[in-house]
Amino acid sequence: MFPEARISAVLSSLARNAGERLTVADIVSVLRDRAFALLVVLLGLPNCLPMPPPIPFVCGLLLALVAAQLAAGRPTPWLPRTLLRRSVPQDAVERAVGRALPILQKLERWSRPRIEFFETPIAVRILGLVLIVLALGLLVAAPIIGQIPLGIAVCLVGLGLVERDGVLVVVGLIAGLGGLALSFGFIWAVVSGLAAIF
């Protein structure tokens, strides 16, 4: 449906849905040929703002599932039927899209096809493995705000894949390293604190 559309146009289309709720199946059907890259962006977006548990954990699990399929070279993503039937309120989608669009549109004006290596099948599979690592970081991120650097990193990598912009992918990977350092630093602090107590 949107073979060459920019992600801001796709998100705007989702926000204009006429129903009261939007199912995961509806979202995937809109994404079509660019489903992998756009799903990565959509799973990163909720984590770019302070979010209470279990949102980062759920996004991390779903991202790991999508990333594993990307690393395996699947042409289209597969999601469990029970997940496809899940839905979110349309007004929540509209609010999230409204917050994300200004930033995404600025990035889209700046981005363009660069560093074509990231478009090769081997590079896409490697990025799938990297996204699995970022997903694991989301699973153990500090509550409320610890997932924000990883959410930004995931969005940048996904947006780089959508826009075929290797520079965005590289910036996302650098942000991901910082996010992983914070997440595993949080784990180390918790483990050290428990060890000191017991």
Secondary structure, 3 states (H helix, E strand, C coil): CCCCCCHHHHHHHHHCCCCCEEEHHHHHHHHHHHHHHHHHHHHHHHHHCCECCCHHHHHHHHHHHHHHHHHHCCCCCCCCHHHHCCEEEHHHHHHHHHHHHHHHHHHHHHCCCECHHHHCHHHHHHHHHHHHHHHHHHHCCCCECCCHHHHHHHHHHHHHHHHCEHHHHHHHHHHHHHHHHHHHHHHHHHHHHHHHHC
